Amino acid sequence: MEVTTKNFAEQLPAILEAIQNASFFAFDCEFTGLASDRLIFPFDTPEEVYQKTIEASPHYIIVQFGLCAFRVEPASEGSPRLTYKCYNFYCYPKNRTSVFSCQGESLRFLADHGFDFNKLFREGLSFANEAEAERLRSDLKERQATRAAALQAAADGNPEGAESEVNMVPVPAEHQEQIDETAAKIEAFLKSDDAELIVDNRNGFQRKLIYQMIEHRFQQQVSTSTITLENNHKCIKVERKRSPEQEKAFEEKRIAQENEELQNTIGLSLVLQELSKARKLVIGHNILLDLLYTIRQFFKPLPTDYKEFKKLTKEIFPLLLDTKYLCTNAEIKVNVNSSILAHVYEAVSKEPFSIPTVTSELPNHQYTGEDQKQHEAGYDAYLTGLCFLGLVSRFKVDLENLTKNSTLKQYMNRIFIARLVDNNYINLNGKEPTHSRDHIFYVTFPDTWRTGEIMAKFKPFGSVHISWLNNTSAFVSLHNRIASSLVLKTIGYHSGFSVHSFAQFMEMKLQRLGFKRRRNDSGSGGTGSQGESNAGAAKRANTNAEKEREEKGKKIGETDGGLVWAAGERNDDADGAGGWTTVKRARKTFNTSDDW
């Protein structure tokens, strides 16, 4: 079902009920921009990936949120019955203070896939994070309490107590004539037989001054209210004084209208808050960006501290499953060659997988797996749910007790990270495993070199894997880790060619960023395999770097095209670990090597 401002208020109760009754959910998002993963090195830690990602995605927002609520109903005989309700929400910030960024490529991509931008801008739902929503609720509660006090004061025969002279706003000289003209119109209205007077063409501050004047001079003669004209302009309606009973009924109607307006202002966030309260399994495909943007847009700012991010995520969504990471399961990879969502669906639609029959509970709003609606958030959420059901059929999972399955528990709360070689997930439940980097070397070489020339240098140490950085630098990983200790001792220095351990590379990077090391371990670029100190490694690395600069006239890792990964070019749904290819390509990403 497509949900916009036109039907949100009407559909919200049913949407909240669907969330409460669901067994699990699948979701997907469409954004105004993607954080560049070209800043990510294949041997980065998940923490470094998190930091780089939040720094590289400022002010990008979700403009379409897809949510598919799946319900598993126990059957007296045979398999349980599965149903779903799928919603496609357009969302767009309405207020003047909201500023967001967008990438031209991302918007063109959405347009190419039929995204309706007119519907987004005209009918997109508002949203507010937790702090903004609380402020809106608090402000409204305060205004309503102030009016209630004024009504009570009037009912007690003390109308003067409803408005304090001390709290009156001074009228600027340039507005005094306008206030006097409005007062004259009200006096003329009271002498006429007209039922009402509309005071139009005023901004917010001018309306405040007029309300203040009316309270002070005409409180016992007229009643006022704010109305919105067809052109969306607000104005003041002046009527003859209502009776206490009429005033009470009017206030009740006004409160109901204000509460509905508040609901529309918080908008889509109400749905996400209910989803969080449900504490149920939430499934997505390649969800790192979806998750980060969702938390930032609808809940709280993303913390800079990695541990705090994990804690916050678990508080909001305690049970997450990334089908992209599930596809790394050895038993599944035998039959799923590509983890792109459409390819996964194609694979699980055949033996040895099976997708159970899933029926829409919204007959007028249903999808099929054969629909060509890729990159519509609601459809992708639905397809993700089907892929999940197909994948878990390989494990004979009890759909009524998904979170208790021992196999799925190994993949729960692990968020897939593309591009990383050995640790391709964020573990929300604890620390990620650490890996030795002693077999990894950072090499620089002439821009005329190709793969064969690099491999020839490392031939005495066995087979290697090359991860290109740019035209003049790369990481080289030894398959024979035992030989790692011999590389720096025996490979020697050659004109235009230099080799550094991963520890030395990290020291150079941190020095350029102006950081000091806090700990030494292999996972963070600790001491080299020869046991030399960090200071010694850095000193020798910098000496080699100086030689390199003298000969080549440029800094380590600096080329006209900048420092960039060319191995494993990113597709948003591309396969992850092990998907690197030694393809050489220069692309401008960093201006200098200082931007490591």
C-alpha positions as CSV (number, residue, x, y, z in Angstrom):
1,M,0.0,0.0,0.0
2,E,1.3,3.5,-0.9
3,V,1.1,5.8,2.1
4,T,1.3,9.6,1.8
5,T,-0.1,12.6,3.5
6,K,-3.5,12.0,1.8
7,N,-4.2,8.7,3.6
8,F,-1.7,8.6,6.5
9,A,-4.1,9.6,9.2
10,E,-6.7,7.2,8.0
11,Q,-4.3,4.3,7.6
12,L,-2.2,4.8,10.7
13,P,-4.3,2.8,13.2
14,A,-4.3,-0.2,10.8
15,I,-0.6,0.1,10.2
16,L,0.1,0.1,13.9
17,E,-2.1,-2.9,14.4
18,A,-0.3,-4.7,11.6
19,I,3.0,-4.1,13.4
20,Q,1.6,-5.4,16.7
21,N,0.2,-8.6,15.0
22,A,3.2,-9.4,12.8
23,S,5.7,-12.2,13.4
24,F,8.6,-10.6,11.7
25,F,9.4,-7.7,9.3
26,A,11.4,-6.9,6.2
27,F,12.4,-3.3,5.3
28,D,14.2,-1.4,2.6
29,C,15.0,2.3,2.0
30,E,15.7,4.6,-0.9
31,F,18.0,7.6,-0.2
32,T,19.0,10.9,-1.6
33,G,22.6,9.8,-1.6
34,L,25.0,6.9,-0.7
35,A,28.0,7.2,1.5
36,S,31.0,6.5,-0.7
37,D,32.7,3.2,0.1
38,R,35.7,4.1,-2.0
39,L,37.3,5.4,1.3
40,I,37.1,1.9,2.7
41,F,40.3,-0.3,2.5
42,P,39.9,-4.1,2.4
43,F,41.8,-4.5,5.7
44,D,39.9,-1.8,7.6
45,T,38.3,-2.8,10.9
46,P,34.5,-2.6,11.2
47,E,34.9,0.3,13.5
48,E,36.9,2.2,10.9
49,V,34.2,1.4,8.3
50,Y,31.5,2.8,10.7
51,Q,33.5,6.0,11.3
52,K,34.2,6.5,7.6
53,T,30.6,5.8,6.6
54,I,29.0,8.3,9.0
55,E,31.5,11.0,8.0
56,A,30.9,10.4,4.3
57,S,27.1,10.6,4.4
58,P,26.2,14.0,5.9
59,H,22.6,15.1,5.5
60,Y,21.5,12.3,3.1
61,I,18.0,11.3,3.9
62,I,15.5,8.4,3.3
63,V,12.8,9.5,0.9
64,Q,11.0,6.2,0.7
65,F,10.7,3.6,3.4
66,G,9.3,0.1,2.6
67,L,8.0,-2.1,5.4
68,C,6.5,-5.5,4.9
69,A,4.9,-7.1,8.0
70,F,4.8,-10.9,7.8
71,R,2.5,-13.0,10.0
72,V,2.9,-16.7,10.7
73,E,-0.4,-18.3,11.7
74,P,-0.2,-21.8,13.2
75,A,-2.1,-24.4,11.3
76,S,-3.8,-27.4,12.9
77,E,-2.3,-29.6,10.1
78,G,0.6,-29.2,7.7
79,S,2.7,-26.0,7.3
80,P,1.7,-22.7,9.0
81,R,-0.1,-20.1,7.0
82,L,1.9,-17.0,6.0
83,T,0.4,-13.6,5.2
84,Y,1.9,-10.2,4.7
85,K,0.9,-6.5,4.6
86,C,3.3,-4.3,2.7
87,Y,3.6,-0.5,2.9
88,N,5.5,2.0,0.8
89,F,6.0,5.3,2.6
90,Y,7.1,8.5,0.9
91,C,8.8,10.8,3.4
92,Y,10.0,14.4,3.0
93,P,11.0,17.1,5.5
94,K,8.4,19.9,5.4
95,N,9.7,22.7,7.8
96,R,11.9,25.6,6.8
97,T,14.8,24.6,9.0
98,S,15.2,21.1,7.4
99,V,18.3,21.0,5.1
100,F,19.4,17.8,3.4
101,S,22.0,16.8,0.8
102,C,21.6,14.7,-2.4
103,Q,23.7,13.2,-5.0
104,G,22.8,13.8,-8.7
105,E,23.7,10.2,-9.5
106,S,21.4,8.8,-6.8
107,L,18.4,11.0,-7.8
108,R,18.9,10.0,-11.5
109,F,19.1,6.4,-10.5
110,L,15.7,6.8,-8.7
111,A,14.2,8.6,-11.6
112,D,15.4,5.8,-14.0
113,H,13.5,3.3,-11.8
114,G,10.2,5.3,-11.9
115,F,10.5,7.2,-8.6
116,D,7.6,9.8,-8.4
117,F,9.3,13.0,-7.2
118,N,6.1,15.0,-7.6
119,K,4.4,12.7,-5.1
120,L,7.4,12.9,-2.8
121,F,7.5,16.7,-2.6
122,R,3.7,17.2,-2.6
123,E,2.5,14.3,-0.5
124,G,5.6,13.0,1.4
125,L,5.1,12.3,5.1
126,S,6.9,14.4,7.7
127,F,9.1,12.9,10.3
128,A,10.9,13.8,13.5
129,N,13.6,12.2,15.6
130,E,12.9,11.4,19.3
131,A,14.1,14.7,20.6
132,E,12.2,16.7,18.0
133,A,9.0,14.7,18.6
134,E,9.3,15.2,22.4
135,R,9.8,19.0,21.9
136,L,6.7,19.2,19.7
137,R,4.6,17.3,22.2
138,S,5.9,19.4,25.1
139,D,5.2,22.7,23.2
140,L,1.7,21.7,22.3
141,K,0.9,20.5,25.9
142,E,2.1,23.8,27.2
143,R,0.0,25.8,24.8
144,Q,-3.1,23.8,25.6
145,A,-2.4,24.1,29.4
146,T,-2.2,27.9,29.0
147,R,-5.5,28.1,27.2
148,A,-7.1,25.8,29.8
149,A,-5.9,28.2,32.5
150,A,-7.4,31.1,30.7
151,L,-10.8,29.4,30.3
152,Q,-10.8,28.4,33.9
153,A,-10.0,32.0,34.9
154,A,-12.8,33.3,32.8
155,A,-15.2,30.7,34.2
156,D,-14.2,31.8,37.7
157,G,-15.1,35.4,36.9
158,N,-11.5,36.5,36.8
159,P,-10.8,37.2,33.1
160,E,-8.0,39.6,33.9
161,G,-6.1,36.6,35.4
162,A,-5.9,35.0,32.0
163,E,-3.5,37.5,30.5
164,S,-0.7,39.1,32.4
165,E,0.4,42.6,31.5
166,V,3.9,41.6,32.3
167,N,4.0,38.9,29.5
168,M,2.7,41.3,26.8
169,V,5.0,41.8,23.8
170,P,5.8,45.5,23.1
171,V,4.4,46.6,19.8
172,P,7.1,47.9,17.4
173,A,6.4,51.3,16.0
174,E,6.1,50.0,12.4
175,H,3.3,47.7,13.4
176,Q,1.3,50.1,15.5
177,E,-0.8,51.5,12.7
178,Q,-1.7,48.0,11.5
179,I,-2.8,47.0,15.1
180,D,-4.9,50.2,15.3
181,E,-6.6,49.5,12.0
182,T,-7.4,45.9,13.1
183,A,-8.9,47.2,16.3
184,A,-11.1,49.6,14.3
185,K,-12.3,46.8,12.1
186,I,-13.3,44.7,15.2
187,E,-15.2,47.7,16.6
188,A,-17.0,48.1,13.3
189,F,-17.7,44.3,13.2
190,L,-19.3,44.5,16.7
191,K,-21.7,47.2,15.5
192,S,-22.6,45.2,12.4
193,D,-24.8,42.2,11.8
194,D,-21.9,40.1,10.4
195,A,-21.4,36.6,11.8
196,E,-17.6,36.8,11.6
197,L,-14.6,38.9,10.7
198,I,-11.5,37.4,8.9
199,V,-8.3,39.2,9.6
200,D,-6.0,38.1,6.8
201,N,-2.5,38.9,5.3
202,R,-0.6,38.7,8.5
203,N,2.6,36.9,9.4
204,G,3.1,34.9,12.6
205,F,4.5,37.8,14.6
206,Q,1.7,40.1,13.5
207,R,-0.9,37.5,14.4
208,K,0.6,37.3,17.9
209,L,0.3,41.1,18.3
210,I,-3.3,41.0,17.1
211,Y,-4.2,38.2,19.5
212,Q,-2.6,40.1,22.3
213,M,-4.5,43.3,21.5
214,I,-7.8,41.4,21.3
215,E,-7.2,39.7,24.7
216,H,-6.4,43.1,26.2
217,R,-9.3,45.2,24.6
218,F,-12.0,42.8,23.4
219,Q,-11.8,39.8,25.7
220,Q,-15.4,40.1,26.9
221,Q,-16.8,40.8,23.5
222,V,-15.3,38.4,21.0
223,S,-13.9,34.9,20.6
224,T,-11.1,34.1,18.2
225,S,-9.6,31.1,16.4
226,T,-6.9,30.4,13.7
227,I,-8.1,29.1,10.4
228,T,-6.2,28.1,7.2
229,L,-7.3,29.3,3.8
230,E,-7.2,27.3,0.6
231,N,-3.9,29.0,-0.3
232,N,-2.4,27.5,2.9
233,H,-2.2,31.0,4.5
234,K,-3.3,31.3,8.2
235,C,-5.6,34.0,9.3
236,I,-7.6,35.0,12.4
237,K,-11.4,34.5,12.6
238,V,-13.2,36.9,15.0
239,E,-16.7,36.0,16.2
240,R,-19.0,37.3,18.9
241,K,-18.2,36.0,22.4
242,R,-19.1,32.3,22.8
243,S,-20.9,31.0,25.9
244,P,-18.9,29.0,28.4
245,E,-20.5,25.8,27.0
246,Q,-19.7,26.8,23.5
247,E,-16.2,27.7,24.5
248,K,-15.6,24.3,26.1
249,A,-16.9,22.5,23.0
250,F,-14.8,24.6,20.7
251,E,-11.7,24.0,22.8
252,E,-12.2,20.2,22.7
253,K,-12.5,20.3,19.0
254,R,-9.4,22.5,18.8
255,I,-7.4,20.1,20.9
256,A,-8.5,17.2,18.7
257,Q,-7.4,19.1,15.6
258,E,-4.1,20.1,17.1
259,N,-3.4,16.5,18.2
260,E,-4.1,15.3,14.6
261,E,-1.8,18.0,13.3
262,L,0.9,16.9,15.7
263,Q,0.5,13.3,14.6
264,N,0.9,14.4,10.9
265,T,4.0,16.4,11.8
266,I,5.7,13.5,13.6
267,G,4.4,11.4,10.7
268,L,6.4,8.4,9.6
269,S,8.4,8.4,12.9
270,L,5.2,7.1,14.6
271,V,5.5,4.0,12.5
272,L,9.2,3.5,13.2
273,Q,8.7,4.1,16.9
274,E,6.0,1.4,16.9
275,L,8.3,-1.0,15.0
276,S,11.0,-0.4,17.6
277,K,8.6,-1.1,20.5
278,A,7.5,-4.4,18.9
279,R,11.0,-5.9,19.7
280,K,10.6,-8.4,16.9
281,L,12.9,-9.7,14.2
282,V,13.6,-7.1,11.5
283,I,15.2,-8.3,8.2
284,G,16.9,-6.4,5.5
285,H,19.4,-7.0,2.7
286,N,22.7,-5.2,2.8
287,I,21.3,-3.0,5.5
288,L,24.3,-1.0,6.8
289,L,23.2,2.3,5.2
290,D,19.5,1.6,5.7
291,L,20.2,1.0,9.4
292,L,22.4,4.1,9.9
293,Y,20.0,6.5,8.0
294,T,17.0,5.1,9.8
295,I,18.5,5.6,13.3
296,R,19.7,9.1,12.4
297,Q,16.5,10.2,10.7
298,F,13.8,8.8,13.0
299,F,15.5,8.2,16.4
300,K,18.8,9.8,17.5
301,P,22.0,11.3,16.0
302,L,24.6,8.6,15.3
303,P,27.2,8.5,18.0
304,T,30.9,8.9,17.1
305,D,31.8,6.1,19.5
306,Y,31.5,2.7,17.9
307,K,30.5,0.9,21.1
308,E,27.7,3.5,21.7
309,F,26.5,2.9,18.2
310,K,26.1,-0.8,18.9
311,K,24.4,-0.1,22.2
312,L,22.0,2.4,20.6
313,T,21.2,0.0,17.7
314,K,20.4,-2.9,20.0
315,E,18.1,-0.6,22.0
316,I,16.2,0.4,18.9
317,F,16.2,-2.9,17.0
318,P,17.2,-5.8,19.3
319,L,16.8,-8.5,16.6
320,L,18.3,-7.7,13.2
321,L,19.2,-10.1,10.4
322,D,21.0,-9.1,7.2
323,T,20.2,-11.6,4.4
324,K,23.4,-10.3,2.6
325,Y,25.4,-11.7,5.4
326,L,23.3,-14.8,5.6
327,C,24.3,-15.5,2.0
328,T,27.9,-16.0,3.2
329,N,26.8,-19.3,4.8
330,A,28.8,-22.1,3.2
331,E,25.8,-24.3,2.7
332,I,23.9,-21.5,1.0
333,K,26.8,-20.3,-1.2
334,V,26.9,-23.6,-3.0
335,N,23.7,-22.6,-4.7
336,V,23.7,-18.8,-4.4
337,N,26.5,-17.4,-6.6
338,S,25.6,-13.7,-6.3
339,S,24.1,-11.9,-3.3
340,I,22.4,-9.2,-5.3
341,L,18.8,-9.2,-4.1
342,A,17.2,-10.1,-7.5
343,H,19.8,-12.9,-8.0
344,V,19.2,-14.3,-4.5
345,Y,15.4,-14.4,-5.3
346,E,16.1,-16.2,-8.6
347,A,18.3,-18.7,-6.8
348,V,16.0,-19.5,-3.9
349,S,13.0,-19.9,-6.3
350,K,14.6,-23.2,-7.3
351,E,15.7,-26.4,-5.6
352,P,17.2,-27.1,-3.1
353,F,15.4,-24.0,-1.7
354,S,11.6,-23.5,-1.5
355,I,9.6,-20.3,-0.8
356,P,6.3,-21.0,1.0
357,T,3.1,-19.5,-0.2
358,V,2.6,-16.0,1.2
359,T,-0.8,-14.3,0.8
360,S,-1.5,-10.6,1.0
361,E,-3.9,-9.4,3.7
362,L,-4.4,-6.3,1.5
363,P,-6.0,-7.7,-1.7
364,N,-5.9,-4.4,-3.4
365,H,-2.3,-3.8,-2.6
366,Q,-0.2,-6.9,-3.3
367,Y,3.1,-7.8,-5.0
368,T,4.4,-10.9,-6.8
369,G,8.0,-12.0,-7.1
370,E,7.8,-11.5,-10.8
371,D,6.9,-7.8,-10.6
372,Q,9.5,-5.5,-12.1
373,K,9.5,-2.9,-9.4
374,Q,13.1,-3.1,-8.2
375,H,14.1,-0.1,-6.1
376,E,10.6,0.7,-5.0
377,A,11.2,0.4,-1.2
378,G,8.0,-1.5,-0.5
379,Y,8.6,-4.1,-3.3
380,D,12.2,-4.6,-2.2
381,A,11.1,-5.1,1.4
382,Y,8.6,-7.7,0.1
383,L,11.3,-9.4,-2.0
384,T,13.7,-9.4,0.9
385,G,11.1,-11.2,3.0
386,L,10.7,-13.9,0.3
387,C,14.4,-14.3,-0.1
388,F,14.7,-14.8,3.7
389,L,12.0,-17.4,3.7
390,G,13.7,-19.2,0.8
391,L,17.2,-19.1,2.4
392,V,16.0,-20.4,5.7
393,S,14.2,-23.3,4.0
394,R,17.7,-24.7,3.6
395,F,17.9,-25.1,7.3
396,K,14.4,-26.5,7.9
397,V,13.7,-23.6,10.2
398,D,10.5,-23.5,12.3
399,L,8.9,-20.3,11.1
400,E,6.9,-20.0,14.4
401,N,10.2,-19.8,16.4
402,L,12.7,-18.1,14.1
403,T,14.8,-16.5,16.8
404,K,15.4,-19.8,18.5
405,N,17.0,-21.5,15.6
406,S,20.6,-22.4,16.3
407,T,21.8,-21.7,12.8
408,L,20.1,-18.3,12.5
409,K,21.5,-17.2,15.8
410,Q,25.0,-17.3,14.3
411,Y,23.8,-14.6,11.8
412,M,21.6,-12.5,14.1
413,N,22.7,-8.9,14.7
414,R,25.6,-9.1,12.2
415,I,25.5,-6.4,9.7
416,F,27.3,-7.1,6.4
417,I,30.1,-4.9,5.2
418,A,31.1,-4.9,1.6
419,R,34.8,-4.6,0.5
420,L,36.4,-6.0,3.6
421,V,38.5,-9.1,3.0
422,D,38.6,-11.0,6.3
423,N,36.0,-9.5,8.7
424,N,33.0,-8.5,6.7
425,Y,30.4,-7.8,9.4
426,I,29.6,-5.6,12.3
427,N,28.8,-7.7,15.4
428,L,26.1,-5.8,17.4
429,N,26.3,-8.5,20.1
430,G,30.0,-8.0,21.0
431,K,33.5,-7.6,19.6
432,E,34.4,-8.7,16.1
433,P,37.3,-11.2,15.8
434,T,40.8,-9.8,15.3
435,H,43.1,-10.9,12.5
436,S,46.8,-10.8,12.1
437,R,48.1,-8.4,9.5
438,D,51.7,-9.7,9.5
439,H,51.2,-11.2,6.0
440,I,50.0,-8.0,4.5
441,F,52.4,-5.5,2.9
442,Y,51.9,-2.0,1.5
443,V,53.8,-1.5,-1.7
444,T,54.5,1.5,-4.0
445,F,55.8,1.2,-7.5
446,P,56.0,3.0,-10.9
447,D,52.7,3.7,-12.6
448,T,53.7,1.6,-15.6
449,W,53.7,-1.6,-13.5
450,R,51.1,-4.2,-13.9
451,T,50.1,-7.2,-11.8
452,G,52.8,-9.5,-13.2
453,E,55.6,-7.1,-12.2
454,I,54.3,-6.9,-8.6
455,M,53.9,-10.7,-8.4
456,A,57.4,-11.2,-9.7
457,K,58.8,-9.3,-6.7
458,F,57.0,-11.6,-4.3
459,K,57.6,-14.8,-6.2
460,P,60.1,-16.2,-3.7
461,F,57.4,-16.0,-1.0
462,G,54.7,-18.0,-2.8
463,S,51.3,-17.0,-4.2
464,V,49.9,-13.6,-3.3
465,H,46.6,-11.6,-3.6
466,I,46.8,-8.0,-4.8
467,S,44.4,-5.3,-3.7
468,W,45.0,-2.2,-5.8
469,L,44.8,1.2,-4.2
470,N,45.7,3.3,-7.2
471,N,48.2,3.3,-10.1
472,T,51.2,3.4,-7.9
473,S,50.3,1.5,-4.7
474,A,48.6,-1.6,-3.5
475,F,48.3,-4.1,-0.7
476,V,49.9,-7.5,-1.2
477,S,48.7,-10.4,0.9
478,L,50.8,-13.6,1.2
479,H,49.0,-16.9,1.2
480,N,52.0,-18.5,2.9
481,R,52.0,-16.6,6.2
482,I,55.1,-18.4,7.4
483,A,57.1,-16.5,4.8
484,S,55.9,-13.1,6.1
485,S,58.9,-12.6,8.3
486,L,61.3,-12.9,5.4
487,V,59.8,-10.2,3.1
488,L,61.2,-7.1,4.6
489,K,64.6,-8.8,5.3
490,T,65.1,-10.1,1.8
491,I,63.0,-8.2,-0.8
492,G,65.3,-5.2,-0.6
493,Y,64.9,-1.7,-1.9
494,H,64.7,-1.1,-5.6
495,S,64.5,2.1,-7.6
496,G,60.8,3.3,-7.7
497,F,59.7,0.3,-5.6
498,S,59.2,0.2,-1.8
499,V,57.6,-2.3,0.6
500,H,56.2,-1.6,4.1
501,S,54.6,-3.9,6.6
502,F,51.0,-3.2,7.5
503,A,52.1,-1.9,10.9
504,Q,54.3,0.7,9.1
505,F,51.5,1.6,6.8
506,M,49.2,2.2,9.9
507,E,51.9,4.3,11.6
508,M,52.3,6.5,8.5
509,K,48.5,6.9,8.2
510,L,48.0,7.8,11.9
511,Q,50.9,10.2,11.7
512,R,49.4,12.0,8.8
513,L,46.1,12.2,10.6
514,G,47.9,13.5,13.7
515,F,46.8,10.7,15.9
516,K,48.8,8.7,18.5
517,R,48.6,5.0,18.9
518,R,46.7,3.8,21.9
519,R,47.4,0.1,21.7
520,N,49.4,-2.5,19.7
521,D,47.7,-5.5,18.2
522,S,47.7,-7.2,14.9
523,G,44.1,-6.2,14.1
524,S,44.9,-2.6,14.5
525,G,48.2,-2.6,12.8
526,G,50.5,-3.6,15.7
527,T,54.2,-4.3,15.6
528,G,55.7,-5.9,12.5
529,S,56.6,-9.5,12.1
530,Q,60.3,-8.7,12.8
531,G,59.4,-7.5,16.3
532,E,60.6,-3.9,15.7
533,S,59.0,-1.1,17.8
534,N,56.3,1.1,16.3
535,A,58.7,4.1,16.5
536,G,61.4,2.1,14.7
537,A,59.0,0.9,12.1
538,A,57.7,4.4,11.5
539,K,61.2,5.9,11.4
540,R,62.3,3.4,8.7
541,A,59.0,3.8,6.8
542,N,59.5,7.5,6.7
543,T,63.1,7.1,5.6
544,N,62.0,4.9,2.7
545,A,59.2,7.4,2.0
546,E,61.7,10.2,1.7
547,K,63.7,8.2,-0.8
548,E,60.6,7.5,-2.8
549,R,59.6,11.2,-2.8
550,E,63.1,12.2,-4.0
551,E,63.0,9.8,-6.9
552,K,59.3,10.1,-7.9
553,G,58.6,13.7,-6.9
554,K,55.4,12.7,-5.2
555,K,54.2,11.4,-1.8
556,I,53.5,7.8,-1.0
557,G,50.2,6.8,-2.4
558,E,49.6,10.1,-4.3
559,T,48.8,10.1,-8.0
560,D,46.9,12.4,-10.3
561,G,43.9,10.3,-9.8
562,G,44.1,10.1,-6.1
563,L,44.0,7.1,-3.7
564,V,41.2,4.7,-4.4
565,W,40.2,1.1,-4.5
566,A,39.9,-0.2,-8.0
567,A,39.7,-3.9,-7.0
568,G,36.1,-5.0,-6.5
569,E,34.3,-2.0,-7.9
570,R,31.2,-1.3,-5.8
571,N,27.7,-2.4,-6.7
572,D,25.3,-1.6,-3.8
573,D,24.4,-5.2,-3.8
574,A,27.8,-6.6,-4.9
575,D,29.2,-9.7,-3.4
576,G,31.5,-9.0,-0.4
577,A,34.5,-10.8,1.0
578,G,36.5,-12.7,-1.6
579,G,35.0,-10.7,-4.4
580,W,38.1,-8.7,-5.2
581,T,39.6,-8.7,-8.7
582,T,43.0,-7.3,-9.6
583,V,41.7,-4.6,-12.0
584,K,43.7,-1.5,-12.2
585,R,41.8,1.8,-12.3
586,A,42.6,5.3,-11.2
587,R,39.8,7.4,-9.9
588,K,39.9,10.8,-8.0
589,T,38.9,10.2,-4.5
590,F,41.5,11.7,-2.2
591,N,43.4,14.9,-3.1
592,T,46.6,13.8,-1.3
593,S,47.8,10.8,0.7
594,D,47.3,13.0,3.8
595,D,43.6,12.2,3.3
596,W,44.1,8.6,4.3
